[in-house]
Structures are given as structure tokens and as C-alpha cells.
Amino acid sequence: MYQKLYLSLFNRVTDAIRALETEQPVLARQILIQAQQDCEELYLKQSPDDRSNGQQ
């Protein structure tokens, strides 16, 4: 599970950095907020046992 969360967040951070490099800070902020919400949702969909054991 954590690998999926990491890869998802890593890719979205990369997108946000690209937005900042093209002087689009509002887009970068939106990307980061959505990434945070998406990862939180993925995490909460896992059972408590999966979260504590670090399973995917």
C-alpha cells in the first residue's frame, strides 16, 4: 500500500514542480491539494490491519 501512495504522491509533486517552473503557482497548489486528498482517501480505504502491517 505504501508503495502505491509514495508513487502517486511523487508523481504529483513532480507535476507541481513543473507548474512552478512554468510560473503557475495556483496550478501547483491545486495539484498538491488534490494529491494530498487522493492519498488520504487511498489510505483510509485500506483496512486497519493493512495499514498497520504495511501491506499493499
Jmol script that loads the backbone (N, CA, C; Angstrom):
load data "model"
ATOM      1  N   MET A   1       0.818  -1.199   0.000  1.00  0.00           N
ATOM      2  CA  MET A   1       0.000   0.000   0.000  1.00  0.00           C
ATOM      3  C   MET A   1       0.857   1.257   0.000  1.00  0.00           C
ATOM      4  N   TYR A   2       1.891   1.270   0.818  1.00  0.00           N
ATOM      5  CA  TYR A   2       2.683   2.494   0.918  1.00  0.00           C
ATOM      6  C   TYR A   2       3.437   2.799  -0.367  1.00  0.00           C
ATOM      7  N   GLN A   3       3.801   1.757  -1.112  1.00  0.00           N
ATOM      8  CA  GLN A   3       4.475   1.992  -2.390  1.00  0.00           C
ATOM      9  C   GLN A   3       3.531   2.728  -3.344  1.00  0.00           C
ATOM     10  N   LYS A   4       2.277   2.315  -3.379  1.00  0.00           N
ATOM     11  CA  LYS A   4       1.290   2.972  -4.249  1.00  0.00           C
ATOM     12  C   LYS A   4       1.103   4.436  -3.834  1.00  0.00           C
ATOM     13  N   LEU A   5       0.997   4.677  -2.535  1.00  0.00           N
ATOM     14  CA  LEU A   5       0.856   6.049  -2.038  1.00  0.00           C
ATOM     15  C   LEU A   5       2.079   6.891  -2.392  1.00  0.00           C
ATOM     16  N   TYR A   6       3.264   6.315  -2.192  1.00  0.00           N
ATOM     17  CA  TYR A   6       4.503   7.028  -2.476  1.00  0.00           C
ATOM     18  C   TYR A   6       4.595   7.396  -3.953  1.00  0.00           C
ATOM     19  N   LEU A   7       4.353   6.428  -4.825  1.00  0.00           N
ATOM     20  CA  LEU A   7       4.461   6.696  -6.259  1.00  0.00           C
ATOM     21  C   LEU A   7       3.436   7.729  -6.719  1.00  0.00           C
ATOM     22  N   SER A   8       2.243   7.638  -6.194  1.00  0.00           N
ATOM     23  CA  SER A   8       1.207   8.607  -6.544  1.00  0.00           C
ATOM     24  C   SER A   8       1.614  10.012  -6.112  1.00  0.00           C
ATOM     25  N   LEU A   9       2.044  10.129  -4.873  1.00  0.00           N
ATOM     26  CA  LEU A   9       2.437  11.441  -4.356  1.00  0.00           C
ATOM     27  C   LEU A   9       3.674  11.975  -5.074  1.00  0.00           C
ATOM     28  N   PHE A  10       4.654  11.112  -5.323  1.00  0.00           N
ATOM     29  CA  PHE A  10       5.877  11.517  -6.017  1.00  0.00           C
ATOM     30  C   PHE A  10       5.550  12.089  -7.400  1.00  0.00           C
ATOM     31  N   ASN A  11       4.685  11.405  -8.137  1.00  0.00           N
ATOM     32  CA  ASN A  11       4.319  11.883  -9.476  1.00  0.00           C
ATOM     33  C   ASN A  11       3.595  13.219  -9.424  1.00  0.00           C
ATOM     34  N   ARG A  12       2.741  13.396  -8.445  1.00  0.00           N
ATOM     35  CA  ARG A  12       2.002  14.652  -8.345  1.00  0.00           C
ATOM     36  C   ARG A  12       2.910  15.796  -7.912  1.00  0.00           C
ATOM     37  N   VAL A  13       3.888  15.515  -7.051  1.00  0.00           N
ATOM     38  CA  VAL A  13       4.859  16.539  -6.662  1.00  0.00           C
ATOM     39  C   VAL A  13       5.668  16.958  -7.884  1.00  0.00           C
ATOM     40  N   THR A  14       6.024  15.995  -8.715  1.00  0.00           N
ATOM     41  CA  THR A  14       6.735  16.314  -9.954  1.00  0.00           C
ATOM     42  C   THR A  14       5.890  17.235 -10.828  1.00  0.00           C
ATOM     43  N   ASP A  15       4.605  16.950 -10.929  1.00  0.00           N
ATOM     44  CA  ASP A  15       3.704  17.809 -11.701  1.00  0.00           C
ATOM     45  C   ASP A  15       3.655  19.218 -11.113  1.00  0.00           C
ATOM     46  N   ALA A  16       3.621  19.300  -9.802  1.00  0.00           N
ATOM     47  CA  ALA A  16       3.571  20.610  -9.144  1.00  0.00           C
ATOM     48  C   ALA A  16       4.866  21.389  -9.377  1.00  0.00           C
ATOM     49  N   ILE A  17       5.989  20.709  -9.337  1.00  0.00           N
ATOM     50  CA  ILE A  17       7.272  21.378  -9.604  1.00  0.00           C
ATOM     51  C   ILE A  17       7.287  21.927 -11.023  1.00  0.00           C
ATOM     52  N   ARG A  18       6.798  21.145 -11.963  1.00  0.00           N
ATOM     53  CA  ARG A  18       6.734  21.622 -13.356  1.00  0.00           C
ATOM     54  C   ARG A  18       5.836  22.848 -13.470  1.00  0.00           C
ATOM     55  N   ALA A  19       4.747  22.849 -12.752  1.00  0.00           N
ATOM     56  CA  ALA A  19       3.853  24.008 -12.772  1.00  0.00           C
ATOM     57  C   ALA A  19       4.564  25.233 -12.199  1.00  0.00           C
ATOM     58  N   LEU A  20       5.333  25.047 -11.137  1.00  0.00           N
ATOM     59  CA  LEU A  20       6.081  26.165 -10.563  1.00  0.00           C
ATOM     60  C   LEU A  20       7.144  26.675 -11.535  1.00  0.00           C
ATOM     61  N   GLU A  21       7.787  25.750 -12.236  1.00  0.00           N
ATOM     62  CA  GLU A  21       8.825  26.139 -13.195  1.00  0.00           C
ATOM     63  C   GLU A  21       8.254  26.933 -14.364  1.00  0.00           C
ATOM     64  N   THR A  22       6.985  26.736 -14.652  1.00  0.00           N
ATOM     65  CA  THR A  22       6.333  27.497 -15.725  1.00  0.00           C
ATOM     66  C   THR A  22       5.496  28.644 -15.164  1.00  0.00           C
ATOM     67  N   GLU A  23       5.829  29.026 -13.931  1.00  0.00           N
ATOM     68  CA  GLU A  23       5.205  30.174 -13.262  1.00  0.00           C
ATOM     69  C   GLU A  23       3.689  30.041 -13.149  1.00  0.00           C
ATOM     70  N   GLN A  24       3.264  28.868 -12.675  1.00  0.00           N
ATOM     71  CA  GLN A  24       1.847  28.604 -12.440  1.00  0.00           C
ATOM     72  C   GLN A  24       1.634  28.162 -10.989  1.00  0.00           C
ATOM     73  N   PRO A  25       1.862  29.063 -10.043  1.00  0.00           N
ATOM     74  CA  PRO A  25       1.765  28.669  -8.639  1.00  0.00           C
ATOM     75  C   PRO A  25       0.363  28.240  -8.206  1.00  0.00           C
ATOM     76  N   VAL A  26      -0.654  28.807  -8.800  1.00  0.00           N
ATOM     77  CA  VAL A  26      -2.023  28.418  -8.427  1.00  0.00           C
ATOM     78  C   VAL A  26      -2.271  26.971  -8.845  1.00  0.00           C
ATOM     79  N   LEU A  27      -1.828  26.606 -10.038  1.00  0.00           N
ATOM     80  CA  LEU A  27      -1.964  25.226 -10.505  1.00  0.00           C
ATOM     81  C   LEU A  27      -1.160  24.290  -9.617  1.00  0.00           C
ATOM     82  N   ALA A  28       0.057  24.676  -9.262  1.00  0.00           N
ATOM     83  CA  ALA A  28       0.895  23.853  -8.389  1.00  0.00           C
ATOM     84  C   ALA A  28       0.188  23.586  -7.070  1.00  0.00           C
ATOM     85  N   ARG A  29      -0.409  24.624  -6.508  1.00  0.00           N
ATOM     86  CA  ARG A  29      -1.138  24.476  -5.237  1.00  0.00           C
ATOM     87  C   ARG A  29      -2.307  23.517  -5.398  1.00  0.00           C
ATOM     88  N   GLN A  30      -3.053  23.652  -6.477  1.00  0.00           N
ATOM     89  CA  GLN A  30      -4.197  22.771  -6.724  1.00  0.00           C
ATOM     90  C   GLN A  30      -3.748  21.318  -6.874  1.00  0.00           C
ATOM     91  N   ILE A  31      -2.649  21.110  -7.581  1.00  0.00           N
ATOM     92  CA  ILE A  31      -2.117  19.757  -7.760  1.00  0.00           C
ATOM     93  C   ILE A  31      -1.757  19.145  -6.417  1.00  0.00           C
ATOM     94  N   LEU A  32      -1.086  19.914  -5.574  1.00  0.00           N
ATOM     95  CA  LEU A  32      -0.656  19.402  -4.273  1.00  0.00           C
ATOM     96  C   LEU A  32      -1.837  19.113  -3.352  1.00  0.00           C
ATOM     97  N   ILE A  33      -2.823  19.978  -3.357  1.00  0.00           N
ATOM     98  CA  ILE A  33      -4.014  19.755  -2.526  1.00  0.00           C
ATOM     99  C   ILE A  33      -4.739  18.496  -2.979  1.00  0.00           C
ATOM    100  N   GLN A  34      -4.911  18.344  -4.288  1.00  0.00           N
ATOM    101  CA  GLN A  34      -5.599  17.160  -4.803  1.00  0.00           C
ATOM    102  C   GLN A  34      -4.807  15.897  -4.507  1.00  0.00           C
ATOM    103  N   ALA A  35      -3.490  15.967  -4.624  1.00  0.00           N
ATOM    104  CA  ALA A  35      -2.646  14.807  -4.318  1.00  0.00           C
ATOM    105  C   ALA A  35      -2.798  14.408  -2.855  1.00  0.00           C
ATOM    106  N   GLN A  36      -2.817  15.392  -1.981  1.00  0.00           N
ATOM    107  CA  GLN A  36      -2.983  15.118  -0.552  1.00  0.00           C
ATOM    108  C   GLN A  36      -4.330  14.442  -0.296  1.00  0.00           C
ATOM    109  N   GLN A  37      -5.370  14.951  -0.897  1.00  0.00           N
ATOM    110  CA  GLN A  37      -6.700  14.383  -0.699  1.00  0.00           C
ATOM    111  C   GLN A  37      -6.798  12.973  -1.275  1.00  0.00           C
ATOM    112  N   ASP A  38      -6.215  12.770  -2.457  1.00  0.00           N
ATOM    113  CA  ASP A  38      -6.261  11.448  -3.090  1.00  0.00           C
ATOM    114  C   ASP A  38      -5.516  10.409  -2.252  1.00  0.00           C
ATOM    115  N   CYS A  39      -4.340  10.770  -1.761  1.00  0.00           N
ATOM    116  CA  CYS A  39      -3.559   9.830  -0.953  1.00  0.00           C
ATOM    117  C   CYS A  39      -4.261   9.529   0.367  1.00  0.00           C
ATOM    118  N   GLU A  40      -4.858  10.537   0.958  1.00  0.00           N
ATOM    119  CA  GLU A  40      -5.589  10.307   2.202  1.00  0.00           C
ATOM    120  C   GLU A  40      -6.755   9.348   1.960  1.00  0.00           C
ATOM    121  N   GLU A  41      -7.455   9.541   0.860  1.00  0.00           N
ATOM    122  CA  GLU A  41      -8.578   8.669   0.534  1.00  0.00           C
ATOM    123  C   GLU A  41      -8.108   7.230   0.305  1.00  0.00           C
ATOM    124  N   LEU A  42      -7.015   7.049  -0.440  1.00  0.00           N
ATOM    125  CA  LEU A  42      -6.464   5.714  -0.646  1.00  0.00           C
ATOM    126  C   LEU A  42      -6.088   5.063   0.675  1.00  0.00           C
ATOM    127  N   TYR A  43      -5.470   5.833   1.550  1.00  0.00           N
ATOM    128  CA  TYR A  43      -5.055   5.318   2.851  1.00  0.00           C
ATOM    129  C   TYR A  43      -6.262   4.886   3.678  1.00  0.00           C
ATOM    130  N   LEU A  44      -7.278   5.718   3.699  1.00  0.00           N
ATOM    131  CA  LEU A  44      -8.448   5.415   4.524  1.00  0.00           C
ATOM    132  C   LEU A  44      -9.261   4.252   3.978  1.00  0.00           C
ATOM    133  N   LYS A  45      -9.144   3.951   2.689  1.00  0.00           N
ATOM    134  CA  LYS A  45      -9.862   2.820   2.107  1.00  0.00           C
ATOM    135  C   LYS A  45      -9.258   1.480   2.526  1.00  0.00           C
ATOM    136  N   GLN A  46      -8.020   1.502   2.994  1.00  0.00           N
ATOM    137  CA  GLN A  46      -7.371   0.273   3.445  1.00  0.00           C
ATOM    138  C   GLN A  46      -7.917  -0.131   4.809  1.00  0.00           C
ATOM    139  N   SER A  47      -7.925  -1.422   5.064  1.00  0.00           N
ATOM    140  CA  SER A  47      -8.366  -1.885   6.366  1.00  0.00           C
ATOM    141  C   SER A  47      -7.310  -1.515   7.407  1.00  0.00           C
ATOM    142  N   PRO A  48      -7.702  -1.369   8.658  1.00  0.00           N
ATOM    143  CA  PRO A  48      -6.727  -1.044   9.713  1.00  0.00           C
ATOM    144  C   PRO A  48      -5.581  -2.044   9.782  1.00  0.00           C
ATOM    145  N   ASP A  49      -5.854  -3.330   9.533  1.00  0.00           N
ATOM    146  CA  ASP A  49      -4.796  -4.338   9.558  1.00  0.00           C
ATOM    147  C   ASP A  49      -3.781  -4.077   8.456  1.00  0.00           C
ATOM    148  N   ASP A  50      -4.245  -3.739   7.267  1.00  0.00           N
ATOM    149  CA  ASP A  50      -3.325  -3.455   6.157  1.00  0.00           C
ATOM    150  C   ASP A  50      -2.470  -2.235   6.459  1.00  0.00           C
ATOM    151  N   ARG A  51      -3.064  -1.232   7.088  1.00  0.00           N
ATOM    152  CA  ARG A  51      -2.317  -0.016   7.409  1.00  0.00           C
ATOM    153  C   ARG A  51      -1.204  -0.318   8.428  1.00  0.00           C
ATOM    154  N   SER A  52      -1.522  -1.089   9.449  1.00  0.00           N
ATOM    155  CA  SER A  52      -0.536  -1.345  10.494  1.00  0.00           C
ATOM    156  C   SER A  52       0.523  -2.333  10.052  1.00  0.00           C
ATOM    157  N   ASN A  53       0.208  -3.215   9.120  1.00  0.00           N
ATOM    158  CA  ASN A  53       1.183  -4.190   8.640  1.00  0.00           C
ATOM    159  C   ASN A  53       1.974  -3.693   7.447  1.00  0.00           C
ATOM    160  N   GLY A  54       1.584  -2.568   6.871  1.00  0.00           N
ATOM    161  CA  GLY A  54       2.299  -2.030   5.723  1.00  0.00           C
ATOM    162  C   GLY A  54       2.114  -2.850   4.467  1.00  0.00           C
ATOM    163  N   GLN A  55       1.012  -3.592   4.395  1.00  0.00           N
ATOM    164  CA  GLN A  55       0.737  -4.413   3.215  1.00  0.00           C
ATOM    165  C   GLN A  55       0.075  -3.591   2.146  1.00  0.00           C
ATOM    166  N   GLN A  56       0.155  -4.108   0.909  1.00  0.00           N
ATOM    167  CA  GLN A  56      -0.470  -3.422  -0.226  1.00  0.00           C
ATOM    168  C   GLN A  56      -1.836  -3.995  -0.494  1.00  0.00           C
TER     169      GLN A  56
END
end "model"
wireframe off; spacefill off
backbone 0.3
color backbone group
